[in-house]
Amino acid sequence: MRVDVWSDIVCPWCYLGQARFERALAEFEHRDQVEVVHHSFELDPGFPAGHATSVLDMLSSKYGLSRDQAAAAEASLAQMAAAEGLEFSVDRPHGNTFDAHRLVHLAKDSGRQEEMLGRLYRANFGAGQSVFDTEGLMALADEVGLDPAETRKVLAGDDYTKEVRADERRAAELGATGVPFFVIDDALGISGGQRAEVFLRALRQAWDAGRPDVPSLMYRA
């Protein structure tokens, strides 16, 4: 069975959703027969590359919130993250994630996709580190074990641009307007950072159904 996951590194619901999905997968009776493939989705593709701002300032500007309101919203997410055993920095940097997505594709080629994505999540949400500049991304890729010369070549050029854009086009074709978005066996879709029980029920349903010739079922947050 295959699970395709669309997410963005700066998406708190993706961070939560990934942890909840992993918990569900650990409980799934056939977990050893599940392949998980991650795909790119940019929530803020127009943000200037190589720059970063406070996530609280971004939320204030984008949604018309006061800084206190933005901080309260982030504090609520921090509580949910803590319940999942995740660290969560309320006032972290925010920026363009295109290069980070390209690194995840690079890591996939060496079997380190999950590890790279997880390290990016922890750096962004847990430590409040920048995942938006070349040197920061180089350091994280090195921790995961990617070749430094290859990483720098990718970040300095346009390698994996086509792969990121293909992921985004596929998300649009599936009708995904936000993330996280999970698709099990091209048949069952789950939208949002659902509870682990929802993911587990969906995995079992897809397994029992085999390869259903029916329209996708949707679970929405």
Disulfide bonds with the S-S distance in Angstrom:
none
